[in-house]
């Protein structure tokens, strides 16, 4: 994987914008990430990517929530 940050951003965008993929990610994040990466890696290696995606999605969601509160 050449640029892991780009892949993480790609996965985050898919989670946010593709309901089917978001559901797949929620049910089996390792398989969902592997489907985007196009490789079958050991689960422990993919887990770091999964954790990064979950963190970024949560941070982005919190940011959106806070913006909404501040704009009221």
MODELLER restraints for C-alpha pairs under 7 A, 6 or more apart:
rsr = mdl.restraints
at = mdl.atoms
rsr.add(forms.Gaussian(group=physical.xy_distance, feature=features.Distance(at['CA:8:A'], at['CA:49:A']), mean=6.75, stdev=0.5))
rsr.add(forms.Gaussian(group=physical.xy_distance, feature=features.Distance(at['CA:8:A'], at['CA:53:A']), mean=5.93, stdev=0.5))
rsr.add(forms.Gaussian(group=physical.xy_distance, feature=features.Distance(at['CA:11:A'], at['CA:53:A']), mean=6.90, stdev=0.5))
rsr.add(forms.Gaussian(group=physical.xy_distance, feature=features.Distance(at['CA:12:A'], at['CA:53:A']), mean=5.74, stdev=0.5))
rsr.add(forms.Gaussian(group=physical.xy_distance, feature=features.Distance(at['CA:12:A'], at['CA:57:A']), mean=6.20, stdev=0.5))
rsr.add(forms.Gaussian(group=physical.xy_distance, feature=features.Distance(at['CA:14:A'], at['CA:21:A']), mean=6.49, stdev=0.5))
rsr.add(forms.Gaussian(group=physical.xy_distance, feature=features.Distance(at['CA:15:A'], at['CA:21:A']), mean=5.96, stdev=0.5))
rsr.add(forms.Gaussian(group=physical.xy_distance, feature=features.Distance(at['CA:15:A'], at['CA:22:A']), mean=4.38, stdev=0.5))
rsr.add(forms.Gaussian(group=physical.xy_distance, feature=features.Distance(at['CA:16:A'], at['CA:22:A']), mean=6.89, stdev=0.5))
rsr.add(forms.Gaussian(group=physical.xy_distance, feature=features.Distance(at['CA:24:A'], at['CA:32:A']), mean=6.05, stdev=0.5))
rsr.add(forms.Gaussian(group=physical.xy_distance, feature=features.Distance(at['CA:25:A'], at['CA:32:A']), mean=5.17, stdev=0.5))
rsr.add(forms.Gaussian(group=physical.xy_distance, feature=features.Distance(at['CA:29:A'], at['CA:50:A']), mean=6.34, stdev=0.5))
rsr.add(forms.Gaussian(group=physical.xy_distance, feature=features.Distance(at['CA:30:A'], at['CA:43:A']), mean=6.56, stdev=0.5))
rsr.add(forms.Gaussian(group=physical.xy_distance, feature=features.Distance(at['CA:30:A'], at['CA:46:A']), mean=6.19, stdev=0.5))
rsr.add(forms.Gaussian(group=physical.xy_distance, feature=features.Distance(at['CA:30:A'], at['CA:47:A']), mean=6.75, stdev=0.5))
rsr.add(forms.Gaussian(group=physical.xy_distance, feature=features.Distance(at['CA:30:A'], at['CA:50:A']), mean=6.68, stdev=0.5))
rsr.add(forms.Gaussian(group=physical.xy_distance, feature=features.Distance(at['CA:33:A'], at['CA:50:A']), mean=6.93, stdev=0.5))
rsr.add(forms.Gaussian(group=physical.xy_distance, feature=features.Distance(at['CA:34:A'], at['CA:40:A']), mean=5.88, stdev=0.5))
